[in-house]
Structure formats: structure tokens, C-alpha cells
Amino acid sequence: MFTIVDFNNFWSPSGGGVRRYHLQKMAFYEKQQEVLSVFVMPDSKTFTEKKSDGLIIEHVKAFRFPGKWEYRFMWKPSQIRPVLEKYKPQVIEVGSPYLLPTLVRRVARKIVPDAVLLSFWHADFPITYVQRPVTNKFGKALGVISKKLAFWYARKEFKRYDGVQVSCDEVLKRLERHHMPKSYWIPLGCDIEMFSPSKRDEALVQKLKAGNPERLTIFFPHRFCEEKGIELLLAAYPIITNRLGCEPTLVFAGTGPYLPQVRLAARTYPYVQYAGFISSIDEMAKIYASVDLGLALSGWETFGLSILESMACGNAQIGASTGAAAEHVRNSGAGRILKERSPRALAETIIELYHSDMLALKQKARAYAEKFSWDECFKRQLNLYQEIYNNKRIS
């Protein structure tokens, strides 16, 4: 049986896009009978969970980061070797770039030397986690140097890999410029039945509008960190209020370093709400479908699943000027791109969008999201796996 094994230290029980990717991938392979997918899940103990003939979850005991983090880290050959010996996969996918790619490659070379090694570029870490913070703290010159070093490290980690899968055209081109292994474009998907305008809840709409049908309503279900634009939004809110003459309802959901600032805003402004961490997909879809506007303020998204889910629910979007956010807004025509990363620019863009033809933008958002499906994503990916494997065997 054609077998695929996934390793990913970016998995977290409460994670966002990476968790959704693996959950949807598992759902796809659980229905398969001629292909086996094995997801290696970092966990508190080691055991095997067979979901179907097409899906097995291998839980592997792994180190948990201290504090509130829910990430666990596989870093020893003894965590990798038993899985590869048990399944002898044709394809191995590694979804995180820190130490794991080299570890998997070295173990695989001894056990399954002919296996295809692929990565999935879930996080554009040389830019997001290296260049940006270094630039912000030490200046542009050191930021550029740090980015080069990060890509040097990435090339070392993914040395002799057969390819890198990526879901954003801008990121793909950047990987090519930095001489990473061959890049393959694999757009992710969206559950357009779950995330749909039909999930609109009129009682919730009325509650959010709070007696004023013209009140703008916004949902922000992203991690509360600078990368996602939380500072911009909090600073822009009083500007928007003054310009509109009517306080918008702003609903936050999630957690992150800026949680204290979100809680303070909820205490300060009567129409700012904190909904906590929402684990129910149905509840997320209901809120998305019951507000007017979505915000995609991170310029470093590698696909932006939450952006597409918001659009599938019929939300016009304001997107950052770079990354997947810009691609989704530009390709759909369903919103505005933020020209300058400042609170005033964000406020002006929100007001401009509010006074535009919102109904037409909402329709464009939904039509665009309908082009993506998880089934098509994983069919395309499986074809890629098999094509690379067959080509490797011939050569």
C-alpha cells in the first residue's frame, strides 16, 4: 500500500492553520482504502490509534514546552525510527523546520533510503520569526543579514529533500530566490459548507448591531500578537469610532501575548467584546457569517485559512499588502489592501470599505472561496506525492 508519514512539531491541540491542515488531511485519508496516511502526533504518551484502513495516528511521547504553550517537540531518533521501521513509507512529509528535517532525513536514509522527502512550508519563518523581530529591535541592516542566515539554515535543514510544498505564490518565489529545494504550489482548502453565509444568525446579528442596523460589526479571531495586527486594530478603533460617529462592534476571539490589552479594551469600550477561545468550528462559522467585515492584517501568511473561511461566510476583507492576505484580496476583488501599516491607514481603509458596495464585495468573497476545497487540495497533493515517487524510482 502506498504510505505517507507526516511529522510536524508545529502541531498543537489548540493551534490554528497547521492544526486545521492536519485535521482536514486526516479526514480525507480516513475515507481512503488504497492509500495509508500516518500522522505522527507529538503527545504526552506513546500509543497507536487506528482510525480506518486509510488513516493511523501514531502518538509519540515528546517534550512539552514550559508555560502556556501546548507545543511538543520531537527531537530524538528514538521518536522517529520506530514509525519508519513499522510503516516503510514511500513519502515522508515534514511540516516544521527546526531540527526535525535533518533528524528525519538521517533516520530515513538508513531505513527507507528510497522514500520521497518533502516539506510543507507552513510558516515563512526566515521573514516572520527572524527578519521582522530583528529589524524591529536592531534595524534594517541586521534584519537583512538575519534573513540570509535563516535561509542558510533552512537550506541546511532541507538538504537533499525532494521538494517544498507552499500555498502562497509570493512565498514560493521567495524560496526559489533563496535556492531552496524545488517548490510546488499546493493551495489549501476551505469547508465551504461549514463556512457559509447560511450560518448567519439573525439573533446574533441584532445583538451585535445593538439597536442600530447601521453599526459596523467586525470579527477578529486571530492570535493576539503584533504579527496579526492586533496593535493596529486596537489603536485604530477610537479613530474609526470618531470618524463614523457610531461605535463599531468589535468581537475578539482567541488568545496570545496581547490578551491583557484586549481585555482592557473590552472594559474600556462598550462595543468591544472578548469571546474567549472558541473551539467550535460551527460557532466560528456563525460569528463569521453574522458580521460585516473580516480583517487579514498579517502580511506574512503562507495561505491564511482563516481569511478564506471568513470570505466563505461572505465577509468583505481588508488585507495586508504582502503575503497570502494580499493575494486573496487582490485575486477575489472582495475588499481593500492596506497601503500603509499604521492605525490611521487602517481606520481610513475600514471606513472606505464601509461606505462601498458591501453587498457586491460579500458576493465576490463567497464566489472566490468556492474555488477552494480540501478534497481538491489533497487529491492534488497525492498526485504530487505519487509523481515524485515514480520519477525517483525511474531515475
N, C-alpha and C positions, 0 to 999 in steps of 0.2 A: 504494500500500500504506500502511495506517495505521502510522505510525512513531513510536516513543518513543525519546527520547535521555535517558540518565541521566548526570549529573555528580555526583561526590561526592569531596571531599577527605578524607573520613573513611575511605576505602578503605585497607586495609593488608594485605599478603600474610599477616601473622600476626595479623590483627585478630580480634575476636570476633563480636559480634552483627551489625555492619554488613557485615562480610565474608560472614557466613552468609546474610544477606538477599540480597546481590547474587549470590552463587553459586546460591542456590535460584531466584532470579528468572531468571538466565541459563539454568538447566536447564529452567525452564518454557517460555521463549520459543524455546529451541533446537528444541523439538518443534512450534512453530507454523509455519504456512505462509502465513497471510493477514495476519499482523501482524509487523512488524520491530521488534526491540529492539536498540538500540545502546548499549553500556555504554562510557563514556569512562573509561579506566583510567589514572590518573597513573602514569608509568613512567620508566625510565631512557632510553628512546628512543622515537621515533615510528614506528609501523607499524600496519597493518590486519590483523586476524585474523578471517577469516570462519569461523564455526563451523557455520552452516547458513543456510537461506533466512530463518529467523526470528531469527537472532542474529549480531551482529557486535560484536567488541570493538575499539574504537579506542584503541590505546595512544598516550598523549601524553607526550612528554618534559616532566618537571616537577621543580621544585626539591625536593630531599630535605632534611628537617630534619636538622641535625647530631646527632651522638651515636648512641645505640642505636635511635632512632625509625625506623620504616620507613614513615612517612607522607611523601607527596609532595604538593606544593601547586601547583595551577593558579591563576594569578592574572593572566594577561595575555590580552587579546583575541585575540592570535595563536594561543592554545591552544584557544580556543572557536570562533572564526569558521570555520575550515576544516570542522569537523564539521557545523555548522549549514548551511553552504553545500552540503555534499555530500549531506545527507540530507533537508533541508527538513522537519523533523518536525512532526507535529500536536501532540505533547505533549512537554514538557521537564520532567524532574524533577531537582531539586537537593537533595542529601541532607546538605549541610553549610552552616552559617550564616555562616561568616566570609568576607566579601568576595565569595565566589563567586556568591551570589544576585543581587547588584547587577550584577556583571560579566556574567553570563548574560543578565539582563533587558535590559541596554543593547545587547548584541550581537544578541540575538534580535529586538529592536524594529526593527532595520534589515534583517534577513534574513528572518525569519518572524514578522511582526507579529501574525498571527492564531493563533499557536501557544498552546496552553494552558500556563501556567507553574504548576507545583506544587512544593511542597517535601515532604520527609519528615522529621518531627521525630525523628530517631534519638537525639539527646541533648538532654535538658532543660537546656541549658547555662546559662540565667539562674539556675537553682537550684543545679545540681550544680557548675558550674565558676566561678560568680561569687558568689552569695549565701553559700553554705556556707563557702568558704575565707575570705571577707572577715569573716563573722560569727565564725568561729573565731579569727581573728587580731585583729580590731578591735572586735568587739562587735555586738550585735543591730541597733542603730540604723543603723550604717553598712552592715550586711548588707542591710537592707530597702531602703536608698537604692540600693545597688549592683544589687539585683534590678530595681528600677524602671528604672535606666539600661540594664541589659541588655535588658529587654523593649522599651525605646525603640529601642535599636539593632536588635533583631530586627524591629521594625515597619518601620524604615527599609530594612533589607536585603530584606525580603519585600514591599515596597511594590508594589502592582499585581499581586501574584501571585493566581492564581485559587483557591488553597486550600492548606491544610496538612494532610497526612496524619499521623495519630497512632494509636498502638496501645494507649494506656492511657487509660481514661476519666477518671481523676483529672487527668492531664496535659491532656487535651482541654478539660476545664472550666477549667483554669488559663489556657490560651491564649485561651479566649473571654473570661475576665475581663480579660485584658490587651489585648483588642481586636486580636488577630492576625487575618489573613485567615481566612475561613470554614474551620472544621476538619472533617475527615472521618475517621471511625473505620475503620481498616483493621487488624484483628488479624492478626498474623503467624502462621506455621505451625510445624509440627514434623513431622519424618520419623518417624512412629510405627512404621514397620517397622524402621528402623535403630535407633532408641532404643526398646527393648522389654525387658520382663522376661526374654524368651527369650535375651537376650545374657548372662544370668547365667553366670559361670564358676565352677563348684564348687571347682576347684583354687585359684583366686584367693580365693574366699570363705574356704577353710580357711587359706590363707596369711595373710590379713588377721585372721582370728579368732585365729591363733597358739595353737591348742590349747585355747581357751576359747570354746565356742559362744555364751556369753552376752556376749562382748565387743562393745561398740558400735563400729560402723565408720562413718566419715564421710569424704566426698569433697569437697574444696574446689578446684574447677577455675576459679577466678576470678582476675582481675588482683589482684596483691598490693599493694593500696593502701587507704588509710583508707576511701575511699568504699564499697568492697566488704565492709568489716567485718573486715579481717584483724587489726587491733589487738584488737578484741573477742574474736575466736576464740582468739588466742594467749594473751590474759590469762585467758580462761575455762577453758582446757584443764586447768591444775592444780586448779582448783576442781571441775571435773567428775570428775577422777580421784579426788580426796579423797572426794567425795560418793558415787560409785559403788563405790568400793573396788576398781575394776578399770580399768586404764588403757585408754581407748578407742584404737582405731587411727584415726589422722587422716592422710589422704593429701592432700598439696598437689600441684597441677599448674598450671604457668603461670610467669609472671614478673611483675616490677613493682618499684616502689621498696622494698618491704619484703622483697625476696628475701633479704638478709642475715639478717633476723630469722627467716625461715622455715628457712634453713639452720642457724641456731643452734638452733632448736627441734628440728630433726631430729637434731642431735648431742646434745642435752640429754636428750630423751625417747626411749626405745627404741621406742615405738609411733607416733611421728610420722615420716612418710616424705615425701620430696620426689621426685616422679616426673619433674621437668623439664617442658619444654614438650611437650605431646602434640599432634601434628599429625594423627594418625589418628583419624577420626571413629569407626571401628569400635572402636578401643582405648578411646576415651572412653565409648562405649556400654557396653562390657564392664565398666569400672570402676563406672560409674553403677549398673548392674544388679546388681553384686556387693556393694554396701554397704547399710547400713540407712537412712541419713538424708541428706537434702540441706539445704543452708543457702543462703538467699536473703537476705543481710543488708544489701544495698544498698537504701536507701529511695528511690532516685532512678532506678530502671529505667523505661525507656519501654515496654518489653514483657517483657524478661527471657527471651531464648531459652534460655539455659542452665537456667533454672528449669523451663521446660516440658519440656526434654529429660530432666532429672532425674526429673520426675514421670512422663514416658512410660516410663521404666525401672522405675517402681514405687517411687519414693522418697517417703516422707513428708517434709514440708517445715517448716522454721522460717523464717518470712518477716518482713522489716522491717514496720513499722507504716504505711508510706506507699508510694506508687508501685505499679508493676506487681506487685512481690513480694506486697504485702498483698492486691491484687486476686486474684491466682492462689490464694493460700492460703484467702482468705475464700470465694471462689466455688466452690472444689473441696471444702472441708471436709476437706482432706487434711493438716492439720498445725496448727501454732500460730503466732500472730502475736506477735512480740517487743514487749512492752508498754513496755519501757524500754531505751534503748540503753546498756547497761552490761555488763561481763563477768559480774557476778553474776547479772543478769537472764537473760543468755544461757545461763549454766550451768544455772540453775533450769528454764528452758524446755526445754532439751535433756533434762534428767533427767525432767521431767514427760512429755515425748513418749516417752521410752524405756520408761516404765512404763505407757503407754497401750496400746490395742489397735493395735499397729503393723500387723498384717496387714490390718485393715479400712482403715486410713489409706492403706496402699500400694495397695489396690484402688481407693480413691477417686481417688488421684493418677493412676493409669493411665486410669481412665474419663474423667477430666477432660481429660487430654492428647489423648485420642482425638477430642475435638470439634474439634481444630485440624488443618488440613492446609495444606501450601504451595500445592497446586493451587487450593484454595478461596480462599486469600488472594489469589493473582494473578488468578484469574477475577474476583473481586470488585473488585480494583484496576483491571483492564482495563475492566470495565463503567463504573467511575467515570471513567476517562480519556475514554471514548467519550461518556458522558453529558454531561460538562462541555464537551467539544469541540463536540458537536452543539448544545447550548444556546447556546454562544458564537457559533456561526455564525448561528443564528436571530436572536439579538439584534443 
